[in-house]
Amino acid sequence: MTTHTTPPSLAARIAGLPDLPMSEIKALWRKLFGDANPTHNRQFLERRIAYRLQEIEFRKTNRQLVDRNHRRIEALIKNGRVKTRDRTYRPPAGTVLTRQYGGAEHQVLVTLDEQYEYQGRLYPSLSMIAREITGDRWSGPLFFGLRERSKPAAKKGGVR
């Protein structure tokens, strides 16, 4: 089985688009879309180029996503409904998770090979990144807002 790795340079390439001269933006447009740019609006061109670069990188089949979708379809056929979110929910590749913490914004890119890129390094779990950011043990999905905090258990014996 072939695993695809997101090049760490994809985010850097997209972030560098505003720094490119307009002539390079136009050349990149021709390369990616096969024709001349439709407008001279730089912001439009940069956004479409960024989208196309991600589309090219992330169009590879994510087997885990396909399997999860098959399970959801089977549940829908069998029960007439599906759970709103799998317990093993993982955002699709290309998703950027953002969290404000300690006066700074932290961004994590979900990669195709079921890892997470944070500050140019790959991590196997969000919890490792949350610990790196906070210095404490955290549930990564909870820290990045992918899961809600569980409700506290009711006390035995009732209220006195």
C-alpha positions in Angstrom: 0.0 0.0 0.0 1.3 3.4 -0.9 1.1 6.2 1.6 1.0 9.8 0.5 2.8 12.4 2.5 1.9 16.0 2.4 4.9 18.0 1.5 5.6 20.5 4.3 6.3 23.0 1.6 2.6 23.1 0.4 1.6 25.5 3.3 4.8 27.5 2.7 4.1 27.7 -1.1 0.6 29.0 -0.5 1.8 31.4 2.2 4.4 32.7 -0.3 1.9 33.6 -3.1 1.5 37.2 -2.0 5.3 37.7 -2.3 5.5 36.5 -5.9 5.7 39.1 -8.7 2.6 39.3 -10.8 4.5 37.8 -13.8 5.1 34.6 -11.7 1.5 34.5 -10.6 0.4 34.6 -14.2 2.9 31.9 -15.2 1.7 29.7 -12.3 -1.9 30.2 -13.4 -1.1 29.1 -16.9 0.7 26.0 -15.6 -2.1 25.0 -13.2 -5.1 25.9 -15.4 -3.7 25.6 -18.9 -4.8 29.1 -20.1 -4.3 32.8 -19.6 -5.6 34.3 -16.3 -9.2 35.5 -16.6 -8.6 38.7 -14.6 -5.9 40.9 -13.3 -7.4 40.9 -9.7 -4.4 39.5 -7.8 -6.4 38.5 -4.8 -8.7 36.4 -7.0 -5.8 34.8 -8.7 -4.0 34.0 -5.5 -7.0 32.4 -3.9 -7.8 30.2 -7.0 -4.1 29.2 -7.3 -4.0 28.3 -3.5 -7.2 26.2 -3.9 -5.9 24.5 -7.0 -2.6 23.6 -5.3 -4.5 22.0 -2.5 -6.9 20.3 -4.8 -3.9 18.7 -6.7 -2.2 17.6 -3.4 -5.3 16.3 -1.6 -7.2 14.6 -4.5 -5.4 11.4 -3.8 -7.8 8.8 -2.3 -7.8 8.7 1.5 -8.7 5.0 2.3 -9.7 5.8 5.9 -12.2 8.4 4.7 -13.6 6.0 2.1 -14.0 3.2 4.7 -15.7 5.6 7.1 -18.1 6.7 4.5 -19.0 3.1 3.6 -19.7 2.4 7.3 -21.9 5.5 7.5 -23.8 4.5 4.3 -24.4 0.9 5.7 -25.7 2.4 9.0 -28.0 4.6 7.1 -29.4 1.7 5.0 -29.7 -0.5 8.1 -31.0 1.9 10.7 -32.4 4.8 8.7 -30.0 7.2 10.4 -26.3 7.7 11.1 -24.4 9.1 14.1 -23.6 12.7 13.7 -19.9 11.9 14.1 -17.8 8.8 14.3 -16.0 8.3 17.5 -12.8 8.0 15.4 -13.6 11.3 13.6 -10.7 12.7 11.8 -11.0 15.9 9.8 -10.4 15.5 6.0 -6.8 16.0 4.7 -6.2 19.6 4.0 -8.2 20.9 7.0 -6.4 23.6 9.0 -7.3 23.6 12.7 -6.8 26.9 14.5 -6.6 27.5 18.2 -5.8 30.7 20.2 -3.7 29.9 23.2 -1.3 31.8 25.3 -1.7 34.9 23.3 -0.8 33.2 20.0 -2.6 31.6 17.2 -1.7 27.9 16.6 -2.5 26.3 13.2 -2.3 22.6 12.4 -2.7 21.0 9.0 -4.3 17.6 8.6 -2.2 15.5 6.2 -3.1 12.6 3.9 -1.0 10.1 5.8 -3.1 10.4 8.9 -0.7 12.8 10.6 -0.8 16.5 11.6 1.7 19.2 10.6 2.5 21.8 13.2 5.3 24.4 12.8 6.8 22.3 10.0 6.9 19.0 11.9 4.7 16.0 11.6 2.9 14.5 14.6 0.8 11.3 14.8 -1.8 12.8 17.2 -3.4 16.1 18.1 -2.8 15.3 21.7 0.9 15.5 21.2 0.5 18.9 19.6 -1.7 20.1 22.4 0.9 19.0 24.9 3.6 20.8 22.9 1.5 24.0 23.0 0.4 23.9 26.6 3.0 21.9 28.4 0.2 19.8 29.9 -1.6 16.6 28.9 -4.7 17.5 26.9 -7.1 15.6 24.7 -6.1 16.9 21.3 -9.6 16.7 19.8 -10.9 18.5 22.8 -8.2 21.2 22.7 -8.9 21.9 19.0 -12.7 21.9 19.4 -13.3 18.6 17.5 -15.0 17.1 20.6 -17.0 18.6 23.4 -16.0 18.1 27.0 -17.9 15.2 28.5 -20.6 16.0 31.1 -19.6 15.3 34.7 -21.1 12.1 36.2 -24.0 12.6 38.6 -23.1 12.2 42.3 -24.4 9.1 44.0 -27.0 9.5 46.8 -28.7 12.5 45.4 -28.6 16.1 46.7 -28.6 16.6 50.5 
